[in-house]
Amino acid sequence: MQHLRLFVLLIAGSLLLTTSGAHAEDASAPDEMPAESVSVGDYTGTANERIEAAITAAMATDHKTVFLPNGEYALRSTIGLNRGPNTEIHLIGESRDGVLLVPDIPYLEARYNGGDHEGAGGARLAHMINLSARQPFDSVDVSIQNMTLDMMHPLVREEPLPETYNVVGHGIRIGQGWRAGQFTVNHVTIKHVGSYGIGIQNRGGHPKSNITLTNIDIAYTGSDAIDTKEASGDGSRNLVVRNLTVKEIGFLDTGAAVGIDIRYRTAIVENVHLVSEASRSRRPGQRSSNTGINFRPNGGVVEATVSDVYIKGFGAAMTIQSSETTAHQNIAIRDFKIHDYRGVGIRVLGPRNSGHTISDGYVYSDTGKALILPERSVTVRNVVEVPWPGAPMR
């Protein structure tokens, strides 16, 4: 295990830091629109009524694709994607910046203030888009593409709104597992949500394998940017997070918000830019113990890679947590830059870790504790630890 502590690389490292925030999304153009789709613009009524009518019509076709023309869609309730045990539905916007899903503030505010705040007689926007069912799906083929979801949570916005209305949930929520299939989110912006930007939940403990999240921007969340829950049995596999930008999370979290909380047995994380000072904010409910990327599946990691990552402002940049009953294997972390954190750079915790490698990275510390690796099972190669100016070396 070799740690290179080279002051001469400080200047070169600083140059790398200035360029590491570039988002690779520009290199990946949105997919072409399918030739056939059902347009929300062909229907009348509230935004929810128009979208529901288009989804119902699309389900009767072979392509099962709903097209959202550019415009603002004021939601009074969650867009539900559960269409039976074999669910296939594709929501595709005309453009990422042109399709805006927001709460119907006048409606939600009037209903919330005029009724029971717990929901009886009131109105609540629990999640913006939700895939869930009482029983696990036999199969799913669901995609969401080219749109912006802005929940406008009053306590999470950069400039909080004076209105009081009930928006509490996630931007996109997945609530139940499936035996076969896939869920894809591509070219989507999510911001100002009350809880998770994307929440992959643990309803029923059924696996939710084959989830791909690409070209995603998440900003100002009440809790985690991306949260995944553990499935029972052999767990969930094949989580791919690629081309992700996260800015400011955890404004309402009373625990410890995470940029990407991974409880999948196999995962790929590539080209991720995580920056947050939320833990230092004076807004309510925040803690300084947040983490950029956190591995902690109950069943244990079988194989995972993290590459081309920039992390700044978290309590810990990355954490791998094993236990007496959980073994993590073959986690490769490479091509990373860690800057200005409050605790440690990379933590490897617990007694059962094997086959991990950490390589080709730069860690910049304002405390002198740049990289802490208590586990002998971790191999470290070509990692440069540079203290922030004025900080003592370890």
C-alpha positions in Angstrom: 0.0 0.0 0.0 1.6 3.2 -1.1 0.4 6.7 -0.3 2.1 9.5 -2.2 2.2 12.8 -0.4 3.5 15.3 -3.0 3.2 19.0 -2.3 4.4 19.7 -5.8 1.2 18.3 -7.2 -0.9 20.9 -5.3 -1.0 23.3 -8.2 -1.7 20.6 -10.8 -4.3 19.2 -8.5 -6.0 22.6 -8.2 -6.2 22.8 -12.0 -7.9 19.4 -12.0 -10.4 20.6 -9.4 -11.4 23.5 -11.6 -12.2 21.2 -14.5 -13.7 18.2 -12.6 -17.1 19.7 -12.3 -17.8 19.5 -16.1 -20.9 17.5 -16.7 -20.5 14.9 -19.4 -24.2 15.2 -20.3 -23.4 17.4 -23.3 -21.6 14.5 -24.9 -24.8 12.3 -24.7 -27.6 13.6 -26.7 -31.2 12.6 -25.8 -32.6 9.6 -27.5 -34.6 10.2 -30.7 -38.4 10.4 -30.2 -40.2 7.2 -31.3 -42.3 7.5 -34.4 -45.4 6.7 -32.5 -46.7 8.2 -29.2 -49.8 9.6 -27.5 -49.5 13.3 -26.8 -50.7 14.9 -23.6 -51.4 17.9 -25.7 -54.4 16.1 -27.3 -56.4 16.1 -24.1 -58.1 18.8 -21.9 -58.5 19.2 -18.1 -56.0 19.6 -15.3 -52.4 18.5 -15.8 -53.1 15.3 -13.9 -56.2 14.5 -16.0 -54.4 15.1 -19.3 -51.4 13.0 -18.3 -53.7 10.2 -17.0 -55.7 10.2 -20.2 -52.6 10.0 -22.3 -51.2 7.1 -20.3 -54.4 5.2 -20.5 -54.5 5.7 -24.3 -50.8 4.7 -24.7 -51.4 1.5 -22.7 -53.8 0.4 -25.5 -51.1 0.7 -28.1 -48.0 -1.4 -28.9 -45.5 1.4 -28.2 -46.9 2.5 -24.9 -45.2 5.9 -25.1 -46.6 9.2 -23.8 -45.2 12.5 -25.3 -45.2 15.6 -23.2 -45.0 18.8 -25.3 -43.0 21.7 -23.9 -44.9 23.5 -21.2 -45.6 23.7 -17.5 -47.7 20.9 -15.9 -49.1 21.9 -12.5 -49.7 18.6 -10.6 -52.4 18.2 -8.0 -51.4 14.6 -7.2 -48.8 12.0 -8.0 -48.4 10.7 -11.6 -48.9 6.9 -11.0 -47.2 4.5 -13.3 -48.6 1.2 -11.9 -50.5 -0.4 -14.8 -50.8 -4.0 -13.7 -48.4 -6.9 -13.1 -46.8 -6.4 -16.4 -46.2 -2.7 -16.6 -44.7 -1.0 -19.7 -44.9 2.8 -20.0 -42.5 5.5 -21.3 -42.9 9.2 -20.5 -40.8 11.3 -22.9 -40.7 15.1 -22.8 -40.1 17.3 -25.8 -37.0 18.8 -24.1 -35.5 18.7 -20.7 -35.7 22.4 -20.0 -39.0 22.8 -21.8 -41.1 20.3 -19.9 -41.6 21.4 -16.3 -43.6 19.5 -13.7 -44.5 21.6 -10.7 -47.0 21.5 -7.8 -50.4 23.3 -8.4 -49.7 25.7 -5.6 -53.0 27.5 -5.4 -54.9 24.2 -5.4 -52.7 22.5 -2.8 -52.5 25.5 -0.6 -56.2 26.1 -0.5 -57.0 22.4 0.2 -54.2 22.0 2.7 -55.1 25.1 4.7 -58.8 24.4 4.5 -58.7 20.7 5.6 -57.1 18.3 7.9 -53.3 18.6 7.6 -53.0 14.8 7.9 -54.8 14.4 4.6 -58.6 13.9 5.4 -60.1 16.8 3.5 -56.7 18.2 2.5 -54.6 17.7 -0.5 -51.0 16.4 -0.6 -48.5 16.0 -3.4 -46.7 12.9 -1.9 -44.4 12.2 -4.9 -44.2 13.6 -8.3 -43.8 10.3 -10.2 -44.5 7.0 -8.5 -44.2 3.3 -9.6 -45.8 1.1 -6.9 -48.1 -1.8 -6.3 -49.4 -4.0 -3.5 -47.8 -7.0 -5.1 -44.4 -7.3 -6.9 -44.6 -6.8 -10.6 -44.1 -9.8 -12.9 -42.2 -7.4 -15.2 -41.6 -3.7 -15.8 -40.3 -1.7 -18.7 -40.5 1.9 -17.6 -38.6 5.0 -18.7 -38.7 8.7 -17.9 -36.9 11.1 -20.1 -36.4 14.8 -21.0 -38.1 16.8 -18.3 -37.6 18.8 -15.1 -39.4 18.0 -11.8 -39.5 20.9 -9.4 -41.5 20.2 -6.2 -40.9 23.7 -4.9 -40.8 22.6 -1.2 -41.0 25.8 0.8 -38.2 24.9 3.2 -35.9 23.5 0.6 -35.9 26.1 -2.1 -32.9 28.5 -2.3 -35.4 31.3 -1.6 -38.2 29.7 0.5 -41.8 30.6 -0.6 -44.2 32.1 1.9 -47.0 29.7 1.0 -47.9 26.7 3.1 -48.8 23.6 1.1 -48.4 19.9 1.5 -45.5 18.6 -0.7 -43.6 15.9 1.2 -42.3 13.2 -1.0 -39.8 12.2 -3.6 -39.2 13.5 -7.1 -39.3 9.9 -8.5 -40.3 6.9 -6.3 -40.0 3.2 -7.0 -42.0 1.3 -4.3 -42.3 -2.3 -5.4 -40.0 -4.8 -7.0 -40.2 -6.9 -10.1 -39.2 -10.4 -11.2 -37.9 -9.2 -14.6 -37.5 -5.9 -16.4 -35.9 -2.5 -16.1 -36.4 1.1 -15.0 -34.6 3.9 -16.7 -34.4 7.7 -16.0 -32.5 9.8 -18.6 -32.0 13.5 -19.1 -34.0 14.6 -16.1 -33.6 17.5 -13.6 -35.0 17.1 -10.1 -35.0 19.9 -7.5 -36.6 21.3 -4.3 -38.2 18.0 -3.2 -39.2 17.3 0.4 -37.4 14.0 0.7 -35.3 12.0 -1.9 -34.6 13.2 -5.4 -35.0 9.5 -6.5 -36.1 7.0 -3.9 -35.9 3.3 -4.6 -37.8 2.0 -1.6 -38.1 -1.3 0.3 -41.8 -2.0 0.0 -42.2 -5.7 0.5 -38.5 -6.3 0.3 -38.7 -7.5 -3.3 -35.7 -7.0 -5.6 -35.7 -4.1 -8.0 -32.9 -5.0 -10.4 -31.7 -3.3 -13.6 -32.1 0.4 -12.7 -30.2 2.9 -14.9 -30.0 6.6 -14.0 -28.2 8.7 -16.6 -27.7 12.4 -17.2 -29.4 13.4 -14.0 -29.2 16.8 -12.2 -30.5 16.9 -8.6 -30.5 20.0 -6.5 -31.9 21.1 -3.1 -33.5 18.0 -1.5 -34.9 17.4 1.9 -32.9 14.2 2.3 -30.7 12.1 0.0 -30.2 12.8 -3.7 -30.5 9.1 -4.6 -31.6 6.6 -2.0 -31.9 2.8 -2.4 -33.3 0.4 0.1 -32.3 -3.2 0.6 -34.3 -6.1 -0.9 -34.6 -9.4 0.9 -33.0 -12.7 -0.2 -30.3 -12.2 -2.8 -31.0 -8.5 -3.0 -31.1 -6.1 -5.9 -28.5 -6.0 -8.6 -27.4 -3.9 -11.5 -27.7 -0.3 -10.4 -26.1 2.1 -12.9 -25.6 5.8 -12.1 -23.8 7.7 -14.8 -23.4 11.4 -15.5 -24.9 12.7 -12.3 -24.7 16.2 -10.8 -25.8 16.8 -7.2 -26.0 20.2 -5.5 -27.0 20.7 -1.9 -28.9 18.0 -0.1 -30.3 17.1 3.4 -32.1 20.3 4.3 -34.8 18.5 6.2 -32.9 15.3 7.2 -32.7 14.6 10.9 -30.3 11.7 10.3 -27.5 11.9 7.7 -28.3 12.7 4.1 -26.3 10.9 1.4 -25.5 11.9 -2.2 -25.9 8.3 -3.4 -26.9 5.7 -0.9 -26.2 2.3 -2.5 -27.8 -0.9 -1.1 -27.3 -2.9 -4.3 -25.2 -6.0 -4.6 -23.8 -4.9 -8.0 -23.4 -1.3 -9.0 -21.6 1.1 -11.4 -21.1 4.8 -10.6 -19.4 6.9 -13.3 -18.9 10.6 -13.9 -20.5 11.9 -10.8 -20.1 15.4 -9.4 -21.3 15.9 -5.8 -21.1 19.2 -4.0 -23.0 20.2 -0.9 -22.6 22.6 2.0 -26.1 21.8 3.3 -24.6 20.2 6.5 -23.2 23.6 7.4 -26.5 25.4 6.8 -28.7 26.8 9.6 -31.8 25.4 8.1 -33.7 23.0 10.4 -33.0 19.3 10.8 -29.5 19.0 9.3 -26.5 17.1 10.5 -22.9 17.3 9.5 -22.5 13.5 9.2 -23.6 13.3 5.6 -21.8 11.2 3.0 -21.1 11.6 -0.7 -21.3 7.9 -1.7 -22.3 5.2 0.8 -22.2 1.4 0.3 -24.2 -0.5 2.9 -26.3 -3.4 1.5 -27.5 -5.9 4.1 -26.6 -8.7 1.7 -23.2 -7.4 0.9 -21.6 -6.0 -2.3 -20.6 -8.6 -4.8 -18.9 -6.2 -7.2 -19.0 -2.4 -7.7 -17.0 0.3 -9.4 -16.8 4.0 -8.8 -14.9 6.1 -11.3 -14.5 9.7 -12.5 -16.0 11.2 -9.3 -15.6 14.6 -7.7 -16.9 15.1 -4.2 -16.8 18.3 -2.1 -18.3 19.5 1.2 -19.6 16.3 2.8 -18.8 14.9 6.2 -17.2 11.9 4.5 -16.7 11.6 0.8 -17.2 7.8 0.5 -18.0 5.1 3.1 -18.0 1.3 2.8 -19.8 -0.3 5.7 -19.5 -4.0 6.5 -20.6 -5.8 9.6 -20.2 -9.3 11.3 -23.0 -10.6 9.0 -22.3 -8.5 5.9 -19.3 -9.1 3.6 -18.4 -6.6 0.9 -16.2 -7.7 -1.9 -14.5 -6.2 -5.0 -15.3 -2.5 -4.7 -13.1 -0.6 -7.1 -12.7 3.2 -6.5 -10.6 5.0 -9.1 -10.1 8.3 -10.9 -11.5 10.4 -8.0 -11.0 13.9 -6.5 -12.1 14.6 -3.0 -12.0 18.2 -1.7 -12.9 20.1 1.4 -14.7 17.5 3.6 -15.4 17.7 7.3 -14.4 14.2 8.5 -12.5 11.7 6.4 -12.0 11.2 2.8 -12.8 7.5 2.3 -13.9 5.2 5.2 -13.8 1.4 5.1 -15.6 0.2 8.2 -16.3 -3.2 9.6 -14.6 -6.6 9.8 -15.7 -8.2 6.5 -14.2 -6.4 3.5 -12.1 -8.1 0.8 -10.8 -7.4 -2.7 -11.3 -3.6 -2.6 -9.0 -1.3 -4.6 -8.6 2.5 -4.3 -6.5 4.0 -7.1 -5.6 7.0 -9.1 -7.1 9.7 -6.9 -6.4 13.1 -5.3 -7.6 13.9 -1.8 -7.4 17.5 -0.5 -7.8 18.0 3.2 -8.2 21.0 5.4 -7.5 18.8 8.5 -4.5 16.8 7.4 -6.5 13.6 7.7 -6.9 13.0 4.0 -7.4 9.3 3.7 -8.2 6.8 6.4 -8.2 3.1 5.6 -8.2 0.9 8.7 -8.8 -2.3 6.7 -5.8 -4.3 5.7 -7.9 -5.9 2.9 -7.9 -2.6 0.9 -5.2 -2.1 -1.8 -4.3 1.6 -2.4 -2.3 2.6 -5.5 -1.3 6.1 -6.8 -3.4 8.1 -4.3 -2.1 11.7 -3.7 -2.9 13.2 -0.4 -2.4 17.0 -0.4 -3.3 19.0 2.7 -5.2 22.2 2.3 -2.8 25.2 2.6 -1.8 25.6 6.2 -3.0 22.2 7.4 -0.4 19.9 9.0 0.5 16.7 7.3 -0.5 13.4 8.8 
